[in-house]
Amino acid sequence: MILNKEELLKLDGSMMDHPSFKAIMKDGKISEVKLKAQMQKVMTLLEDIEHRSSPEQQKELEHFLTEMNVLFTAYNYHALQTVIL
């Protein structure tokens, strides 16, 4: 289940325990090399999903990823506003 009891995404907990996140954060520094490697991993996964999906599913996935990116960006802008103020 992707949603918790409050119907909020429960990805933070699973992300913190995920091997990719642990590898990136192992030394406490996020380098460009680590970012590029993670980007390549995401692109490979996305390409695999895309090849297995119908055009309608691809459209839904694109919409979902766009909304997730909006949420992520808005969340980060909000956090920056809090720090700046």
C-alpha positions as CSV (number, residue, x, y, z in Angstrom):
1,M,0.0,0.0,0.0
2,I,1.4,3.4,-1.0
3,L,-0.9,5.4,1.3
4,N,-0.8,5.3,5.1
5,K,-3.9,5.4,7.3
6,E,-4.2,9.2,6.9
7,E,-4.1,8.7,3.1
8,L,-0.7,10.3,2.9
9,L,2.1,8.9,0.8
10,K,4.3,6.7,3.0
11,L,7.4,6.9,0.8
12,D,9.6,8.8,3.3
13,G,10.1,5.7,5.5
14,S,10.6,3.3,2.7
15,M,13.0,5.8,1.0
16,M,15.2,6.1,4.1
17,D,15.6,2.3,4.2
18,H,16.1,1.9,0.5
19,P,19.5,0.7,-0.6
20,S,19.9,3.5,-3.2
21,F,19.3,6.2,-0.6
22,K,21.6,4.5,1.9
23,A,24.4,4.3,-0.7
24,I,24.0,8.0,-1.7
25,M,24.0,9.1,2.0
26,K,26.7,6.7,3.2
27,D,29.3,9.4,3.6
28,G,26.9,12.2,4.2
29,K,27.8,14.0,1.0
30,I,25.8,14.1,-2.2
31,S,28.2,14.4,-5.2
32,E,27.4,15.0,-8.8
33,V,28.6,11.4,-9.5
34,K,26.0,10.0,-7.1
35,L,23.3,12.2,-8.6
36,K,24.1,11.2,-12.1
37,A,24.2,7.5,-11.1
38,Q,20.8,7.8,-9.4
39,M,19.4,9.7,-12.4
40,Q,20.6,6.9,-14.7
41,K,18.9,4.3,-12.4
42,V,15.6,6.3,-12.5
43,M,15.8,6.7,-16.3
44,T,16.4,2.9,-16.8
45,L,13.5,2.1,-14.5
46,L,11.3,4.6,-16.3
47,E,12.2,3.2,-19.8
48,D,11.4,-0.3,-18.6
49,I,8.0,0.8,-17.3
50,E,7.4,2.8,-20.5
51,H,8.0,-0.2,-22.7
52,R,5.6,-2.4,-20.7
53,S,2.9,0.2,-20.6
54,S,0.1,1.1,-22.9
55,P,-0.1,4.7,-24.3
56,E,-2.9,5.4,-21.8
57,Q,-0.8,4.1,-18.9
58,Q,2.1,6.2,-20.1
59,K,0.0,9.3,-20.1
60,E,-1.2,8.5,-16.5
61,L,2.4,7.9,-15.4
62,E,3.5,11.2,-16.9
63,H,0.6,13.0,-15.2
64,F,1.5,11.4,-11.9
65,L,5.2,12.2,-12.2
66,T,4.5,15.8,-13.1
67,E,2.2,16.2,-10.0
68,M,4.9,14.5,-7.8
69,N,7.5,17.0,-9.2
70,V,5.1,19.9,-8.5
71,L,4.7,18.7,-4.9
72,F,8.4,18.1,-4.4
73,T,9.3,21.5,-5.8
74,A,6.6,23.3,-3.8
75,Y,7.7,21.5,-0.6
76,N,11.3,22.5,-1.2
77,Y,10.3,26.2,-1.9
78,H,8.2,26.2,1.2
79,A,11.2,24.8,3.3
80,L,13.5,27.5,1.8
81,Q,10.9,30.2,2.7
82,T,10.9,29.0,6.3
83,V,14.7,29.1,6.5
84,I,14.9,32.5,4.8
85,L,12.3,34.1,7.0
